[in-house]
Amino acid sequence: MSTKLCKNCASKIPVDAHICPTCGAKIEDVSEVVEEVIQEEEQPKDFREVLFGFKKRGPFYKWVTLLLAIFLGWLGIHKFYERKFYMGLLYMVTGGFCGIGIILDIINLLAKPTVYYNYY
């Protein structure tokens, strides 16, 4: 038996129901909304979210970050792009840790996927 969710109380009801047996509200066709909710629930969470309660920040694009690191790394612009403002200020003051931090960031970026997320 296929079911859908009530818009008011979120209880499962039969697809052909016109009135929710739980709350008595009139049911509209919400099958598209139900599919979106089910798809969101099925996505696995990262262990950092589950264990430590970190929140996902992003998406960031590898090639944008890499170009910013190569050309403006000494100003810390790639760190500002990743929303790491304090690291961006530190790179700006120290010249990207005298270039060593920039080189390490470029190597690290080459190992990341094309679209990546940061956690805070």
C-alpha positions as CSV (number, residue, x, y, z in Angstrom):
1,M,0.0,0.0,0.0
2,S,1.5,3.3,-1.0
3,T,1.3,6.2,1.3
4,K,1.9,10.0,1.4
5,L,2.5,12.5,4.1
6,C,-0.2,14.9,5.5
7,K,0.8,18.5,4.9
8,N,-0.3,19.6,8.4
9,C,0.7,16.8,10.8
10,A,3.2,14.8,8.6
11,S,1.6,11.5,9.4
12,K,1.5,8.8,6.7
13,I,-1.9,8.4,5.0
14,P,-3.1,6.4,2.0
15,V,-2.5,8.0,-1.4
16,D,-6.2,8.1,-2.3
17,A,-7.3,9.8,1.0
18,H,-8.9,13.2,0.8
19,I,-9.0,13.9,4.5
20,C,-6.3,13.1,7.0
21,P,-7.5,10.6,9.6
22,T,-5.1,11.9,12.2
23,C,-5.7,15.7,12.1
24,G,-8.8,15.9,9.9
25,A,-7.3,18.4,7.4
26,K,-8.2,18.4,3.7
27,I,-5.4,16.7,1.7
28,E,-4.0,18.3,-1.4
29,D,-1.8,16.5,-3.9
30,V,1.7,16.6,-2.2
31,S,3.3,13.6,-3.9
32,E,6.1,15.7,-5.4
33,V,6.9,17.2,-1.9
34,V,7.0,13.7,-0.4
35,E,9.5,12.5,-3.0
36,E,11.8,15.4,-2.2
37,V,11.6,14.7,1.5
38,I,12.3,11.1,1.0
39,Q,15.4,11.9,-1.2
40,E,16.7,14.3,1.5
41,E,16.3,11.7,4.2
42,E,18.1,9.0,2.2
43,Q,21.3,11.0,1.8
44,P,24.0,9.7,4.2
45,K,25.5,12.1,6.6
46,D,29.3,12.5,6.9
47,F,30.9,11.1,10.0
48,R,32.0,14.6,11.0
49,E,28.3,15.7,11.2
50,V,27.2,12.6,13.1
51,L,30.0,12.3,15.6
52,F,31.1,15.9,16.2
53,G,28.1,17.9,15.2
54,F,30.0,19.9,12.6
55,K,28.1,21.7,9.9
56,K,28.8,21.5,6.2
57,R,30.0,24.7,4.5
58,G,30.2,25.0,0.7
59,P,30.2,23.8,-2.0
60,F,33.6,25.1,-3.1
61,Y,35.1,24.5,-6.5
62,K,38.7,23.1,-6.7
63,W,39.8,24.9,-9.8
64,V,38.6,28.3,-8.6
65,T,40.4,27.8,-5.2
66,L,43.5,26.6,-7.0
67,L,43.7,29.6,-9.3
68,L,43.2,31.9,-6.4
69,A,45.9,30.2,-4.4
70,I,48.4,30.3,-7.3
71,F,47.9,34.0,-8.3
72,L,46.6,35.6,-5.0
73,G,47.8,33.1,-2.4
74,W,50.1,35.6,-0.7
75,L,47.0,37.7,0.0
76,G,45.1,34.8,1.4
77,I,42.3,35.3,-1.1
78,H,41.8,31.5,-1.5
79,K,41.2,31.2,2.3
80,F,38.6,34.0,2.1
81,Y,36.9,32.1,-0.7
82,E,36.7,29.0,1.5
83,R,35.2,31.3,4.3
84,K,38.2,30.8,6.5
85,F,38.6,34.5,7.4
86,Y,41.1,34.2,10.2
87,M,43.4,32.0,8.1
88,G,43.0,34.6,5.2
89,L,44.1,37.4,7.5
90,L,47.0,35.3,8.7
91,Y,48.1,34.5,5.2
92,M,47.8,38.3,4.3
93,V,50.0,39.3,7.2
94,T,52.7,36.6,6.7
95,G,52.7,36.5,2.9
96,G,51.2,33.1,2.8
97,F,53.6,31.8,5.5
98,C,56.4,33.1,3.3
99,G,55.2,31.0,0.4
100,I,55.4,27.6,2.2
101,G,51.7,27.6,3.2
102,I,50.7,28.4,-0.4
103,I,52.7,25.5,-1.8
104,L,51.2,23.1,0.8
105,D,47.7,24.5,0.0
106,I,48.2,23.9,-3.8
107,I,49.3,20.3,-3.1
108,N,46.4,19.8,-0.8
109,L,43.9,21.2,-3.4
110,L,45.2,18.9,-6.1
111,A,44.1,15.9,-4.0
112,K,40.5,17.3,-3.4
113,P,37.5,16.4,-5.6
114,T,36.3,19.0,-8.1
115,V,33.5,20.1,-5.7
116,Y,34.3,19.9,-2.0
117,Y,32.9,21.0,1.3
118,N,34.5,22.3,4.5
119,Y,33.2,21.5,8.0
120,Y,33.2,23.8,10.9
